[in-house]
Amino acid sequence: MTTRDSFQLIGGIFLFVALLTHYWFFFALGCFFLFLLVAHRWWQKRISRFVTITCSSPQSRVMPHTPTSMRIAVQNRSILPLPATKLSFTLPMTVEVEGADVCLEASKQLQIQVFMHVPPRSQVIRELTLIPRKRGVLWLTDMAMELMSPFATEPCVHTGKTSYSLLVYPEITALPPYQKGALEPLGKRLSMQRMQDDPAFIRGVRHYLPGDRQKTIDWKATAKTAQLQTRLYEYTSSQKWVIIGHMLPMYEPRLQRFNDLENERTISAIASAAARFRREKTPHSLYLNVRQRGRELFHLAEGGGKAQYVHILTQLAKMNHFVPTSLSTVFRRLEASTHKLSILLVSSRFDAETSRMAERLMKRGHEVTLLDASADTPFFRPLQLQWHSGLRASSVSREERAAVHER
């Protein structure tokens, strides 16, 4: 039997006795119990006017494994005390909480309970320490508040509205040194026929490819190697990079596996590359194969300062809000570029299809470097064209055939 039923029964009994005995004392006592029920209902409807909950934190953006304080303030504007008030809310399992009274794990979430006593017309503050272990956004829009009613023994359950958010950046890992490429000519453009370079400085030679200009052939190197060699020229502009993040689908039905771990490694590698570029003051842009605002890719314009770095980490922290798409959309966008690009491809799965798309970019004169995030520690791997070695093998086989025929 609840308190409401007990008070109704007791109040009815006293009123019935008052009618039989005509005593005003029993009548007043019966009305008192019924008045407690009415006051209890009135209090439940108006808790939100008298009691407010506020959550705040000195930091709104933190790195993983960084302790940050969460301040919970309960303000009581009524003239009645609030003893044994309990606040309950949930957080992800990736967050460690210190300073709470009760921490329980239920339904893959962390149930947090905080007890406090709030005097009338006063404010009580509790501070908790949150230690996030994974990137993401912590949202807290309401708290379940259970408090003892001053008019009945039943507790009042109320959901208090609040606003709290904490952005956790991706984890930054150490990258090996890499110094190759990443130069773009000033005022020079790429075309389908030729690549305009500055012939003032020569930085090396490479194998001849169809479409190279004849006057760039290094005949001395050709005579030494018995193969056509093309000169490579230095560029006179500053260092620039284009980062491509390869995000895998969250679940692949054919393979029957989730790609959460691979995507986390890719996101961490992108954040680490952005951190290095900011430290070296290198301009860079970002492409991600995710659907955002009706587009099939995410593009962040070129920049190299703190704002660029913060913008990249913010988008990577909110990556769970986007749906991965095909990587070919990003490659087609870069193939239409008329500037020579130095591309850093960050991927945890460099398969044959991705290799073919990267090879198409290299055939157009762009430099592609792979940042392999398949292992715990990412590493750089420069990509080179493979089809010219096939031409060499075929030419050698023709020479052997001609020698055999002469014999």
Buried (B, 14 or more C-beta within 10 A) or exposed (E): EEBBEBBBEBBEBBBEBBEEEEEEEBBEBBBEBBBBBEBBBEBBEEBEEBBBBBBBBEEEBBBBEEEBBBBBBBBBEBEBBBEEBBBBBBBBEBBBBEBBEEBEEEEEBBBBBBEBEBEEEEEBEBEBEBBBEBBBEBEBEEBBBBBBBBBBEBBBEBBBEBEBEBBBBBBBBEBEEBEEBBBBBEEBEBEEEEBBBBEEEEEEBBBBBEEBEEEBBBEEBBEEEEEBBBBBBBBBEEBBBBBBBBBBBEEEEEEEEEBEEBBBBBBBBBBBBBBBBBEEEBBBBBBBBBBBEEEBBBEBEEBBEEEBBBBBBEBBBBBEEBEBBEBBBBBBBBBEBEBBBBBBBBBBEBEEEBEEBBBBBBBBBBBBBBBBBBEEEBBBEEBEBEEBEEEEEEEEEEEEEEEEEEE
